[in-house]
Amino acid sequence: MRTDTLVVVPTYNEADNIAVLVEAVLAHGTGILIVDDGSPDGTGDIADGLAAHERVDVLHRAGKGGLGPAYAAGFRWGLDHGAEILCEMDADLSHDPADLPRLLAAVDGGADLAIGSRYVPGGGVEHWPWHRRWLSAGGNRYARVMLGTGIRDMTAGFRAFRAGALLQLDPWSCQASGYGFQVEMAWRAAARGLTVVEVPIVFRDRVRGDSKMNLRITLEAMGLVTRWGLRRLSRRRHPAA
């Protein structure tokens, strides 16, 4: 049992996936918190039924408020309830719960943040068309260069944080509401000199349900990365400014 660990899973219209995910996560002995943003497909009701299990909890939010704020709310709940390791995981089974023990082992071994990475040796993606692979790899490379980090998978959504590190990263003040939240948190970890370990995983595209990625979320992330990167470069050129 990993009574020190809480897996935080934001949901919006994941009725087809959430029960399978919860069962798979519980098999590894952790707790799980479902943060549902008022899913019209009944995901929240299914989650409430699953919460009959003592290691399943549900946090209901009034509406679709974005991935970043959902994680921030879940992290606050977990810290308030004594979690020492807090994990992120997508609800659509793209992240294999069987990889969870390897992320936790990295934190047990000294990492402040363990990232399930597609872009280190041994990692990869399955069932993506070439253009999606190109966009993902290119976006990660752009974020890495603009923000000056050595993290290969800046946009990864499968992570484990040590509680003390999470407090340092202050997710409640993040600017990004979509998937840019992952970039912002990784950048903060690198900038603060935290120990970041990338654990290779294979990302598998969802089988059931619809992706939440859209052009607005992509543009938000790219715009923020560009702004942060230009600000970083300006400070390097004019350190006294």
FENRAKA-V230929 format. One record per residue. N is the residue number from 1. RES is the residue in one small letter. SS is DSSP state (2 for helix, 1 for strand, 0 for the rest). PSI is psi in degrees with one decimal (* if undefined). BURIAL is + if it has 24 or more other C-alpha atoms within 12 Angstrom, else -. Layout:
n->N res->RES ss->SS psi->PSI burial->BURIAL
n->N res->RES ss->SS psi->PSI burial->BURIAL
//
This chain:
n->1 res->m ss->0 psi->139.2 burial->-
n->2 res->r ss->0 psi->72.9 burial->+
n->3 res->t ss->0 psi->-10.9 burial->-
n->4 res->d ss->0 psi->-4.2 burial->+
n->5 res->t ss->1 psi->136.7 burial->+
n->6 res->l ss->1 psi->128.1 burial->+
n->7 res->v ss->1 psi->120.5 burial->+
n->8 res->v ss->1 psi->124.6 burial->+
n->9 res->v ss->1 psi->104.7 burial->+
n->10 res->p ss->1 psi->142.7 burial->+
n->11 res->t ss->1 psi->144.3 burial->+
n->12 res->y ss->0 psi->111.4 burial->+
n->13 res->n ss->0 psi->58.0 burial->+
n->14 res->e ss->0 psi->36.1 burial->+
n->15 res->a ss->0 psi->-30.5 burial->+
n->16 res->d ss->0 psi->-14.8 burial->+
n->17 res->n ss->0 psi->-26.3 burial->+
n->18 res->i ss->2 psi->-38.6 burial->+
n->19 res->a ss->2 psi->-40.5 burial->+
n->20 res->v ss->2 psi->-43.6 burial->-
n->21 res->l ss->2 psi->-46.5 burial->+
n->22 res->v ss->2 psi->-45.3 burial->+
n->23 res->e ss->2 psi->-42.2 burial->+
n->24 res->a ss->2 psi->-38.2 burial->+
n->25 res->v ss->2 psi->-43.8 burial->+
n->26 res->l ss->2 psi->-27.2 burial->+
n->27 res->a ss->0 psi->-18.6 burial->-
n->28 res->h ss->0 psi->8.1 burial->+
n->29 res->g ss->0 psi->4.5 burial->+
n->30 res->t ss->0 psi->171.8 burial->+
n->31 res->g ss->1 psi->164.1 burial->+
n->32 res->i ss->1 psi->136.0 burial->+
n->33 res->l ss->1 psi->119.5 burial->+
n->34 res->i ss->1 psi->122.8 burial->+
n->35 res->v ss->1 psi->100.2 burial->+
n->36 res->d ss->1 psi->131.1 burial->+
n->37 res->d ss->0 psi->53.5 burial->+
n->38 res->g ss->0 psi->42.8 burial->+
n->39 res->s ss->0 psi->123.4 burial->+
n->40 res->p ss->0 psi->-12.5 burial->-
n->41 res->d ss->0 psi->4.3 burial->-
n->42 res->g ss->0 psi->12.4 burial->-
n->43 res->t ss->2 psi->-41.9 burial->+
n->44 res->g ss->2 psi->-38.2 burial->+
n->45 res->d ss->2 psi->-41.2 burial->+
n->46 res->i ss->2 psi->-42.9 burial->+
n->47 res->a ss->2 psi->-41.2 burial->+
n->48 res->d ss->2 psi->-37.3 burial->+
n->49 res->g ss->2 psi->-39.2 burial->-
n->50 res->l ss->2 psi->-25.4 burial->+
n->51 res->a ss->0 psi->0.2 burial->+
n->52 res->a ss->0 psi->-24.1 burial->-
n->53 res->h ss->0 psi->138.2 burial->-
n->54 res->e ss->0 psi->-18.7 burial->-
n->55 res->r ss->0 psi->13.7 burial->+
n->56 res->v ss->1 psi->127.8 burial->+
n->57 res->d ss->1 psi->159.0 burial->+
n->58 res->v ss->1 psi->134.6 burial->+
n->59 res->l ss->1 psi->116.5 burial->+
n->60 res->h ss->1 psi->131.0 burial->+
n->61 res->r ss->0 psi->155.7 burial->+
n->62 res->a ss->0 psi->-30.7 burial->-
n->63 res->g ss->0 psi->-177.7 burial->-
n->64 res->k ss->0 psi->101.4 burial->-
n->65 res->g ss->0 psi->4.9 burial->+
n->66 res->g ss->0 psi->150.4 burial->+
n->67 res->l ss->2 psi->-46.4 burial->+
n->68 res->g ss->2 psi->-52.4 burial->+
n->69 res->p ss->2 psi->-32.6 burial->+
n->70 res->a ss->2 psi->-45.3 burial->+
n->71 res->y ss->2 psi->-42.9 burial->+
n->72 res->a ss->2 psi->-42.5 burial->+
n->73 res->a ss->2 psi->-40.8 burial->+
n->74 res->g ss->2 psi->-39.7 burial->+
n->75 res->f ss->2 psi->-42.7 burial->+
n->76 res->r ss->2 psi->-44.4 burial->+
n->77 res->w ss->2 psi->-45.5 burial->+
n->78 res->g ss->2 psi->-42.8 burial->+
n->79 res->l ss->2 psi->-40.6 burial->+
n->80 res->d ss->2 psi->-24.5 burial->-
n->81 res->h ss->0 psi->15.3 burial->-
n->82 res->g ss->0 psi->13.3 burial->-
n->83 res->a ss->0 psi->138.3 burial->+
n->84 res->e ss->0 psi->-23.4 burial->+
n->85 res->i ss->1 psi->130.3 burial->+
n->86 res->l ss->1 psi->131.3 burial->+
n->87 res->c ss->1 psi->152.4 burial->+
n->88 res->e ss->1 psi->144.0 burial->+
n->89 res->m ss->0 psi->138.8 burial->+
n->90 res->d ss->0 psi->152.9 burial->+
n->91 res->a ss->0 psi->-8.7 burial->+
n->92 res->d ss->0 psi->10.3 burial->+
n->93 res->l ss->0 psi->14.6 burial->+
n->94 res->s ss->0 psi->-29.8 burial->+
n->95 res->h ss->0 psi->126.5 burial->+
n->96 res->d ss->0 psi->116.0 burial->+
n->97 res->p ss->2 psi->-21.4 burial->+
n->98 res->a ss->2 psi->-18.2 burial->+
n->99 res->d ss->2 psi->-10.1 burial->+
n->100 res->l ss->2 psi->-44.1 burial->+
n->101 res->p ss->2 psi->-30.2 burial->+
n->102 res->r ss->2 psi->-35.2 burial->+
n->103 res->l ss->2 psi->-42.8 burial->+
n->104 res->l ss->2 psi->-35.7 burial->+
n->105 res->a ss->2 psi->-36.1 burial->+
n->106 res->a ss->2 psi->-40.3 burial->+
n->107 res->v ss->2 psi->-42.8 burial->+
n->108 res->d ss->2 psi->-31.1 burial->-
n->109 res->g ss->0 psi->-0.4 burial->-
n->110 res->g ss->0 psi->-6.7 burial->-
n->111 res->a ss->0 psi->139.9 burial->+
n->112 res->d ss->0 psi->-32.8 burial->+
n->113 res->l ss->1 psi->124.1 burial->+
n->114 res->a ss->1 psi->127.8 burial->+
n->115 res->i ss->1 psi->127.3 burial->+
n->116 res->g ss->1 psi->105.5 burial->+
n->117 res->s ss->1 psi->133.7 burial->+
n->118 res->r ss->0 psi->-15.0 burial->+
n->119 res->y ss->0 psi->28.2 burial->+
n->120 res->v ss->0 psi->160.4 burial->-
n->121 res->p ss->0 psi->130.3 burial->-
n->122 res->g ss->0 psi->-15.7 burial->-
n->123 res->g ss->0 psi->168.5 burial->-
n->124 res->g ss->1 psi->-174.4 burial->+
n->125 res->v ss->1 psi->154.1 burial->+
n->126 res->e ss->1 psi->144.0 burial->-
n->127 res->h ss->0 psi->31.3 burial->-
n->128 res->w ss->0 psi->138.7 burial->-
n->129 res->p ss->0 psi->161.2 burial->-
n->130 res->w ss->2 psi->-37.2 burial->-
n->131 res->h ss->2 psi->-31.9 burial->-
n->132 res->r ss->2 psi->-37.8 burial->-
n->133 res->r ss->2 psi->-44.6 burial->-
n->134 res->w ss->2 psi->-44.8 burial->-
n->135 res->l ss->2 psi->-42.8 burial->-
n->136 res->s ss->2 psi->-48.8 burial->+
n->137 res->a ss->2 psi->-41.4 burial->+
n->138 res->g ss->2 psi->-41.2 burial->-
n->139 res->g ss->2 psi->-39.4 burial->+
n->140 res->n ss->2 psi->-41.1 burial->+
n->141 res->r ss->2 psi->-42.4 burial->+
n->142 res->y ss->2 psi->-46.8 burial->+
n->143 res->a ss->2 psi->-41.6 burial->+
n->144 res->r ss->2 psi->-43.7 burial->+
n->145 res->v ss->2 psi->-47.5 burial->+
n->146 res->m ss->2 psi->-35.1 burial->+
n->147 res->l ss->2 psi->-3.9 burial->+
n->148 res->g ss->0 psi->38.3 burial->+
n->149 res->t ss->0 psi->164.3 burial->+
n->150 res->g ss->0 psi->11.8 burial->+
n->151 res->i ss->0 psi->124.9 burial->+
n->152 res->r ss->0 psi->-34.8 burial->+
n->153 res->d ss->0 psi->82.6 burial->+
n->154 res->m ss->0 psi->-25.3 burial->+
n->155 res->t ss->0 psi->2.9 burial->+
n->156 res->a ss->0 psi->141.7 burial->+
n->157 res->g ss->0 psi->12.3 burial->+
n->158 res->f ss->0 psi->105.6 burial->+
n->159 res->r ss->1 psi->159.0 burial->+
n->160 res->a ss->1 psi->126.6 burial->+
n->161 res->f ss->1 psi->138.7 burial->+
n->162 res->r ss->1 psi->139.8 burial->+
n->163 res->a ss->2 psi->-42.8 burial->+
n->164 res->g ss->2 psi->-37.3 burial->-
n->165 res->a ss->2 psi->-40.2 burial->+
n->166 res->l ss->2 psi->-39.3 burial->+
n->167 res->l ss->2 psi->-39.3 burial->+
n->168 res->q ss->2 psi->-35.2 burial->-
n->169 res->l ss->2 psi->-17.5 burial->+
n->170 res->d ss->0 psi->64.6 burial->+
n->171 res->p ss->2 psi->-17.9 burial->+
n->172 res->w ss->2 psi->-13.4 burial->-
n->173 res->s ss->2 psi->6.3 burial->-
n->174 res->c ss->0 psi->143.8 burial->+
n->175 res->q ss->0 psi->-33.3 burial->+
n->176 res->a ss->0 psi->137.4 burial->+
n->177 res->s ss->0 psi->-23.1 burial->+
n->178 res->g ss->0 psi->-144.2 burial->+
n->179 res->y ss->0 psi->-13.3 burial->+
n->180 res->g ss->2 psi->-19.7 burial->+
n->181 res->f ss->2 psi->-39.1 burial->+
n->182 res->q ss->2 psi->-41.7 burial->+
n->183 res->v ss->2 psi->-45.9 burial->+
n->184 res->e ss->2 psi->-42.7 burial->+
n->185 res->m ss->2 psi->-39.4 burial->+
n->186 res->a ss->2 psi->-42.4 burial->+
n->187 res->w ss->2 psi->-44.8 burial->+
n->188 res->r ss->2 psi->-40.4 burial->+
n->189 res->a ss->2 psi->-44.6 burial->+
n->190 res->a ss->2 psi->-43.0 burial->+
n->191 res->a ss->2 psi->-30.0 burial->-
n->192 res->r ss->0 psi->2.4 burial->-
n->193 res->g ss->0 psi->23.6 burial->-
n->194 res->l ss->0 psi->157.5 burial->+
n->195 res->t ss->0 psi->112.2 burial->+
n->196 res->v ss->1 psi->125.9 burial->+
n->197 res->v ss->1 psi->129.2 burial->+
n->198 res->e ss->1 psi->120.5 burial->+
n->199 res->v ss->1 psi->122.7 burial->+
n->200 res->p ss->1 psi->132.6 burial->+
n->201 res->i ss->0 psi->161.9 burial->+
n->202 res->v ss->1 psi->120.6 burial->+
n->203 res->f ss->1 psi->128.4 burial->+
n->204 res->r ss->1 psi->130.7 burial->-
n->205 res->d ss->0 psi->149.7 burial->+
n->206 res->r ss->0 psi->148.8 burial->-
n->207 res->v ss->0 psi->-37.0 burial->-
n->208 res->r ss->0 psi->141.9 burial->-
n->209 res->g ss->0 psi->176.3 burial->-
n->210 res->d ss->0 psi->142.5 burial->-
n->211 res->s ss->0 psi->145.4 burial->-
n->212 res->k ss->0 psi->-5.1 burial->-
n->213 res->m ss->0 psi->135.4 burial->-
n->214 res->n ss->0 psi->177.1 burial->-
n->215 res->l ss->2 psi->-38.6 burial->-
n->216 res->r ss->2 psi->-43.7 burial->-
n->217 res->i ss->2 psi->-41.4 burial->-
n->218 res->t ss->2 psi->-45.1 burial->+
n->219 res->l ss->2 psi->-36.4 burial->-
n->220 res->e ss->2 psi->-47.2 burial->+
n->221 res->a ss->2 psi->-46.7 burial->+
n->222 res->m ss->2 psi->-39.1 burial->+
n->223 res->g ss->2 psi->-43.3 burial->+
n->224 res->l ss->2 psi->-42.8 burial->+
n->225 res->v ss->2 psi->-42.5 burial->+
n->226 res->t ss->2 psi->-45.4 burial->+
n->227 res->r ss->2 psi->-46.6 burial->-
n->228 res->w ss->2 psi->-41.7 burial->+
n->229 res->g ss->2 psi->-43.4 burial->+
n->230 res->l ss->2 psi->-37.9 burial->-
n->231 res->r ss->2 psi->-41.4 burial->-
n->232 res->r ss->2 psi->-44.7 burial->-
n->233 res->l ss->2 psi->-36.7 burial->-
n->234 res->s ss->2 psi->-39.6 burial->-
n->235 res->r ss->2 psi->-32.6 burial->-
n->236 res->r ss->2 psi->-38.3 burial->-
n->237 res->r ss->2 psi->-30.5 burial->-
n->238 res->h ss->0 psi->69.1 burial->-
n->239 res->p ss->0 psi->-22.8 burial->-
n->240 res->a ss->0 psi->-4.1 burial->-
n->241 res->a ss->0 psi->* burial->-
//
